[in-house]
């Protein structure tokens, strides 16, 4: 109807050799062919009856509406808001609270798009098609979250669409949708180089001095992450109980990643061990019963900008850059195999770690330059 197609399973079988694709009926005059053809005739008549009935009701309807009326499924017509509520309810114990919060941000954008595009507060799930996805993508690319802020970037837009895709997949598996509207949609992720600190930049931060206590604390937390690869979310959860004796009789950090629940074990390098000892009896560590003093991620990143200025670092210094620095400057550049780095970072896939592989090429280049000088 209006170029929109829906499929109905008739729960019938027919031999391919006896099927006439032109007449859409079975060939032959046998009992099986007659029974099937009579059933198809009756069903087609019923479909036209439903169509005329809906026309007489003077309401807007689609081919999906005809199917629902035909199969008696009108009462089970789900809306987009139903999907959001169902998803959040079922996923609240599976997803980390931060991840669920990101979903809610994406869902707010989805509902804003529906309001702008359809002039409605909600739509039927049957209206979810390829055009909806393309429209949502264009909406995201042209949308500025706050006055004065820039428009949403490509990769951020793709993250919102990725969350929509997971919700739609859930609806499809629940049989709330007859088709997956994402079948022909392709994500367009722009590959970006992960910024990290060079050995010299890392050394400059380590040697930084200041009379401002908060800057020294932030510097130490950043350095700790540079030598352990631990993210902010995991770092603030660490306690004394996470420091254990490893297989080599030395101290290790043993915990699970907050984001994925994946276990990780990291031998404590001397610089990280020194910082654990430094803050062992610190009042802020004692008050929060954590391994290191806690500070909000927002404040950490804000103070890191001051540290970057003091150290003459032109890069956009963020706390997560410490994790990238551990993966590159501290480990891969010093010959640690990528498989080991992957385990240290708590990655579930080696492919996730391979974004840092370009550092290995630099190491090869340096090693070959050294070899050339020796041969020369």
C-alpha positions in Angstrom: 0.0 0.0 0.0 1.5 3.3 -1.1 4.7 1.4 -1.9 4.9 0.0 1.6 5.1 -3.8 1.8 4.4 -6.1 4.8 4.8 -9.9 4.9 2.4 -12.4 6.4 3.4 -16.0 7.1 0.6 -18.3 6.0 1.9 -21.4 7.7 1.5 -23.3 4.5 3.9 -25.2 2.2 3.9 -25.8 -1.5 6.2 -27.7 -3.8 8.3 -25.1 -5.8 7.7 -27.1 -9.0 3.9 -26.8 -8.7 3.9 -23.0 -7.9 2.9 -20.5 -10.6 4.6 -17.2 -9.8 2.5 -15.3 -12.4 -0.9 -16.4 -11.0 0.4 -16.7 -7.4 -1.4 -20.0 -7.1 -0.6 -23.7 -7.2 -0.8 -25.5 -10.5 -2.9 -28.6 -10.9 -6.4 -29.8 -10.1 -5.4 -32.2 -7.2 -6.9 -32.0 -3.7 -3.7 -30.3 -2.2 -3.6 -27.6 -4.9 -7.3 -26.9 -4.7 -7.3 -26.7 -0.9 -4.3 -24.2 -1.0 -5.8 -22.1 -3.8 -9.2 -21.9 -2.0 -7.4 -20.8 1.2 -5.5 -18.1 -0.8 -8.7 -16.8 -2.4 -10.5 -16.6 0.9 -7.5 -14.8 2.5 -7.2 -12.3 -0.4 -10.9 -11.6 -0.1 -10.6 -11.0 3.6 -7.6 -8.6 3.1 -9.7 -6.5 0.7 -12.6 -6.6 3.1 -10.3 -5.2 5.9 -9.0 -2.6 3.5 -12.5 -1.4 2.6 -13.5 -1.4 6.3 -10.5 0.8 7.3 -11.3 3.2 4.4 -14.9 3.5 5.6 -13.7 4.4 9.1 -12.0 7.5 7.6 -8.8 7.0 9.6 -5.1 7.0 8.4 -3.8 3.5 8.0 -0.9 1.6 6.4 -0.3 -1.8 5.1 0.9 -2.8 8.6 -2.5 -1.6 10.0 -4.3 -3.9 7.5 -2.1 -6.8 8.7 -2.7 -6.1 12.3 -6.5 -5.9 11.8 -6.4 -9.1 9.7 -4.5 -11.1 12.3 -6.4 -9.5 15.3 -3.2 -7.8 16.6 -4.6 -4.3 16.7 -4.5 -4.2 20.5 -0.8 -5.2 20.6 0.4 -2.2 18.6 3.5 -0.9 20.3 4.8 2.7 20.2 8.3 4.1 20.3 7.8 5.2 23.9 6.8 1.7 24.8 10.1 0.5 23.4 12.1 3.0 25.4 10.3 2.1 28.6 10.7 -1.7 28.0 14.4 -1.3 27.1 15.3 0.7 30.2 13.4 -1.6 32.5 15.0 -4.7 31.1 18.5 -3.3 30.8 18.7 -1.5 34.2 20.4 -4.5 35.8 22.5 -5.4 32.7 23.9 -2.1 31.8 26.2 0.1 34.0 24.4 3.2 35.3 26.7 5.4 33.2 25.8 3.4 30.1 22.1 3.6 30.9 22.5 7.4 31.4 24.0 7.6 27.9 21.0 5.7 26.5 18.7 8.1 28.1 20.5 11.0 26.5 20.1 9.3 23.1 16.5 8.6 23.8 15.9 12.3 24.5 17.3 13.1 21.1 15.1 10.4 19.5 11.9 11.8 21.1 12.9 15.4 20.1 13.4 14.2 16.5 9.9 12.6 16.6 8.4 15.8 17.8 10.1 17.9 15.2 9.6 15.5 12.3 6.1 14.1 13.0 4.7 16.9 15.2 3.7 14.1 17.6 4.8 13.1 21.2 5.0 9.5 20.1 4.7 7.3 17.0 3.8 3.6 16.3 6.8 1.3 15.9 5.5 0.4 12.5 6.6 3.9 11.4 10.2 2.9 12.1 11.7 2.4 8.7 14.9 3.3 6.8 13.6 6.8 6.2 13.3 7.3 10.0 16.9 6.3 10.5 18.2 8.7 7.7 16.0 11.5 9.1 17.3 10.9 12.6 20.9 11.0 11.3 20.3 14.3 9.5 18.6 15.7 12.7 21.7 14.8 14.8 24.2 16.3 12.4 22.3 19.6 12.3 21.5 19.8 16.0 23.4 21.9 18.5 22.8 20.5 22.1 23.2 23.9 23.8 23.2 27.6 22.6 26.8 28.5 21.6 27.9 24.9 21.3 28.9 23.4 18.0 26.8 20.8 16.1 27.0 17.1 17.0 30.1 15.5 15.4 30.0 12.5 13.1 31.2 9.9 15.6 28.9 11.2 18.4 25.9 11.0 16.0 26.9 7.4 15.2 26.9 6.5 18.9 23.3 7.8 19.3 22.3 5.8 16.1 24.1 2.7 17.5 22.0 2.9 20.6 18.9 3.2 18.5 20.0 0.2 16.5 20.3 -1.9 19.7 16.8 -0.9 20.8 15.4 -1.7 17.4 17.1 -5.1 17.4 15.4 -5.8 20.8 12.0 -4.8 19.3 12.7 -7.1 16.3 13.6 -10.0 18.4 10.5 -9.4 20.6 8.5 -9.6 17.3 7.3 -6.0 17.8 8.6 -5.3 14.3 8.2 -7.5 11.2 11.4 -6.2 9.6 14.7 -4.7 10.7 14.9 -1.1 9.3 18.7 -1.1 9.7 19.3 -3.8 7.1 20.5 -1.3 4.5 22.0 1.3 6.8 25.8 1.5 7.2 27.6 3.2 10.1 30.1 5.9 9.0 32.7 6.0 11.8 35.6 8.4 11.2 38.9 6.9 12.4 40.7 9.2 14.7 44.2 8.9 16.1 44.2 8.4 19.9 46.3 11.2 21.5 48.9 10.2 24.0 51.9 11.7 25.7 55.5 11.3 24.4 58.2 10.2 26.8 59.4 13.8 27.1 55.9 15.1 27.8 55.3 12.4 30.4 58.6 13.2 32.1 57.7 17.0 32.2 54.5 16.2 34.1 56.3 13.9 36.5 58.9 16.6 37.2 56.2 19.4 37.6 56.3 21.3 40.9 53.6 23.5 42.4 52.6 25.0 45.7 49.0 24.3 44.8 48.0 21.0 46.5 45.1 20.2 44.2 47.4 20.3 41.1 49.9 17.9 42.8 47.1 15.5 43.6 45.7 15.6 40.0 49.3 15.2 38.6 49.8 12.1 40.9 46.4 10.5 39.9 47.3 11.1 36.2 50.8 9.6 36.6 49.3 6.6 38.4 47.0 6.0 35.4 49.9 6.4 33.0 51.8 3.6 34.7 48.8 1.3 35.2 46.4 2.0 32.3 43.5 2.2 34.7 40.6 4.4 33.6 38.9 7.0 35.8 35.8 4.9 36.4 38.0 1.9 37.6 40.5 4.0 39.5 37.9 5.6 41.9 36.6 2.2 42.8 40.0 0.8 43.9 40.5 -0.1 47.6 43.4 -1.6 49.6 41.7 -5.0 48.9 42.6 -4.7 45.2 46.3 -4.8 46.0 47.4 -8.4 46.1 50.5 -10.5 45.8 50.8 -11.8 42.3 52.3 -15.0 40.8 55.8 -13.4 40.9 55.4 -12.5 44.6 55.2 -8.8 43.8 52.3 -6.5 44.3 49.6 -6.5 41.6 46.3 -4.6 41.2 43.5 -7.1 40.7 39.9 -6.0 40.0 37.1 -6.0 37.4 36.4 -3.2 34.9 33.4 -1.2 35.9 32.3 -0.8 32.3 32.4 -4.4 31.2 32.9 -6.5 34.3 36.1 -8.0 32.7 38.7 -9.0 35.2 42.1 -7.4 34.9 45.5 -7.9 36.7 48.2 -5.3 36.5 51.7 -5.6 38.1 52.5 -2.4 40.1 55.3 -0.6 38.4 57.6 1.3 40.8 56.2 4.8 40.1 52.6 3.5 40.7 53.7 1.7 43.8 55.3 4.9 45.2 52.0 6.8 44.7 50.0 4.1 46.5 52.5 4.4 49.4 52.4 8.2 49.3 48.6 8.4 49.8 48.2 5.4 52.1 47.6 7.5 55.1 46.3 10.7 53.4 43.2 12.2 55.0 41.2 12.1 51.8 42.1 8.5 51.1 41.2 7.5 54.7 37.8 9.4 54.5 36.6 7.7 51.3 38.2 4.2 52.2 39.7 4.1 48.7 43.2 3.3 47.4 43.7 6.9 46.2 41.9 10.3 46.9 38.8 10.7 44.9 38.1 13.7 42.7 35.3 14.2 40.1 36.2 13.5 36.5 35.1 17.0 35.6 37.5 18.6 38.1 40.3 16.3 37.1 40.1 17.3 33.4 39.7 21.0 34.4 42.9 20.9 36.5 44.8 18.9 33.9 44.4 21.9 31.5 46.3 24.0 34.1 49.0 21.3 34.4 49.3 21.2 30.5 49.9 25.0 30.5 52.5 24.7 33.3 54.3 21.9 31.4 54.2 23.5 28.0 52.0 20.7 26.6 49.9 21.9 23.7 47.7 18.7 23.5 44.1 18.6 24.9 45.2 16.9 28.1 42.4 14.7 29.6 42.5 12.0 32.2 41.7 9.3 29.6 44.9 10.3 27.8 46.8 8.6 30.6 45.3 5.2 29.6 46.4 5.9 26.0 49.8 6.8 27.2 50.1 3.6 29.1 49.2 1.6 26.0 51.6 3.4 23.8 54.6 5.2 25.4 54.9 3.0 28.5 54.2 -0.5 27.1 54.1 -0.9 23.3 56.9 1.5 22.7 59.1 -0.5 25.2 58.5 -3.8 23.4 55.6 -5.2 25.5 53.6 -7.5 23.1 50.2 -6.2 22.1 48.5 -9.4 23.5 49.9 -8.6 26.9 48.8 -4.9 26.6 45.3 -6.0 25.7 45.1 -8.1 28.9 46.5 -5.3 31.0 43.9 -2.8 29.6 41.1 -5.3 30.3 40.0 -5.3 26.6 37.7 -8.2 25.6 38.9 -8.0 22.0 42.4 -7.7 20.6 41.0 -5.5 17.9 40.2 -2.8 20.5 43.9 -2.7 21.4 45.1 -2.6 17.8 44.1 1.1 17.5 47.5 1.6 19.3 49.4 -0.6 16.8 50.9 2.4 14.9 53.2 2.9 17.9 54.7 -0.5 17.1 55.6 0.8 13.6 57.4 3.8 15.2 59.3 1.4 17.4 60.3 -0.7 14.3 61.5 2.5 12.6 63.5 3.5 15.6 65.0 0.0 16.0 65.9 -0.1 12.3 67.5 3.4 12.5 69.6 2.1 15.4 70.6 -0.9 13.3 71.5 1.3 10.3 73.8 3.4 12.5 75.6 0.3 13.8 76.0 -1.2 10.4 77.1 2.1 8.9 
